[in-house]
Amino acid sequence: MEYCCQQMQDQIEYECAQHADPYDCPDAVVTYVRKFDEYGLIIHDGGRSHLIICYCPWCGAELPVSKRETWFAKLQALGIDPGSDSIPPEYESDAWYR
């Protein structure tokens, strides 16, 4: 994967020795959700939330527009409810939009 700058790459690829999940690690600040092509600032409140960002906090480069809404629309068009139905494997990665 290609990143806009070295700082963004360092943040996305950061691996903590104490926390397997970046949402549990206070040193992890940025996340990338591949299936939505979405970058976000992690909200460390004990959950798995992040605030979607449109620009890199370090270099200011424009980031991809999140495909989250399109993902839900495509699943709905297929008659799939992500809250209760099984999600096809191609929709669990970036394969659905590549």
C-alpha positions as CSV (number, residue, x, y, z in Angstrom):
1,M,0.0,0.0,0.0
2,E,1.2,3.5,-0.8
3,Y,0.9,6.3,1.8
4,C,0.9,10.0,1.4
5,C,3.8,10.5,3.8
6,Q,6.2,8.6,6.1
7,Q,4.4,9.7,9.2
8,M,1.1,8.3,8.0
9,Q,2.8,5.0,7.0
10,D,4.5,4.8,10.5
11,Q,1.1,5.4,12.2
12,I,-0.9,2.9,10.1
13,E,1.8,0.2,10.3
14,Y,2.5,0.8,14.0
15,E,2.5,-2.5,16.1
16,C,2.4,-2.3,19.8
17,A,4.1,-5.0,21.8
18,Q,1.4,-4.8,24.6
19,H,-1.8,-4.4,22.6
20,A,-2.8,-6.5,19.6
21,D,-5.7,-4.2,18.8
22,P,-4.9,-0.6,18.0
23,Y,-8.1,0.5,19.5
24,D,-6.8,-0.7,22.9
25,C,-3.4,1.0,22.5
26,P,-3.1,4.6,23.7
27,D,-0.1,5.1,21.3
28,A,-2.1,4.2,18.2
29,V,-3.8,7.4,16.8
30,V,-4.7,6.6,13.2
31,T,-6.5,3.6,11.7
32,Y,-7.2,2.5,8.1
33,V,-10.3,0.4,7.4
34,R,-9.5,-1.4,4.1
35,K,-13.0,-2.5,3.3
36,F,-14.2,1.1,3.4
37,D,-11.0,2.7,2.1
38,E,-11.3,4.9,5.1
39,Y,-8.8,6.7,7.4
40,G,-9.7,7.8,10.9
41,L,-8.5,9.1,14.2
42,I,-9.0,6.5,16.9
43,I,-11.3,7.5,19.8
44,H,-9.8,5.9,22.9
45,D,-13.0,5.5,25.0
46,G,-13.0,1.8,25.4
47,G,-14.9,1.1,22.2
48,R,-14.0,0.7,18.5
49,S,-14.8,4.1,17.2
50,H,-12.9,6.5,15.0
51,L,-13.4,9.9,13.5
52,I,-13.2,9.7,9.7
53,I,-10.5,12.1,8.4
54,C,-10.3,13.6,4.9
55,Y,-6.8,15.0,5.1
56,C,-3.5,13.6,6.5
57,P,-2.8,15.3,9.9
58,W,0.9,15.4,9.0
59,C,1.3,16.4,5.4
60,G,-2.2,17.7,4.6
61,A,-2.6,15.4,1.6
62,E,-6.2,14.7,0.6
63,L,-7.2,11.1,1.6
64,P,-9.7,8.9,-0.2
65,V,-13.4,9.6,0.3
66,S,-14.8,6.8,2.6
67,K,-16.7,4.1,0.7
68,R,-18.7,3.2,3.8
69,E,-22.0,4.5,2.5
70,T,-21.5,2.7,-0.9
71,W,-20.6,-0.5,1.0
72,F,-23.9,-0.5,2.9
73,A,-25.9,0.5,-0.3
74,K,-24.3,-2.4,-2.3
75,L,-25.1,-4.9,0.5
76,Q,-28.7,-3.6,0.7
77,A,-29.1,-3.9,-3.1
78,L,-28.0,-7.6,-2.7
79,G,-30.7,-8.0,0.0
80,I,-28.0,-8.4,2.8
81,D,-28.5,-6.9,6.2
82,P,-25.0,-6.3,7.6
83,G,-26.4,-6.4,11.2
84,S,-27.9,-9.9,10.9
85,D,-26.9,-11.6,7.7
86,S,-23.5,-13.2,6.7
87,I,-21.4,-10.8,4.7
88,P,-19.9,-12.3,1.5
89,P,-16.1,-12.6,1.9
90,E,-15.3,-10.1,-0.9
91,Y,-17.1,-7.5,1.1
92,E,-14.9,-8.0,4.2
93,S,-11.9,-6.6,2.3
94,D,-11.2,-4.1,-0.4
95,A,-12.0,-6.7,-3.1
96,W,-15.6,-5.3,-3.6
97,Y,-14.3,-2.0,-5.0
98,R,-11.1,-3.0,-6.7
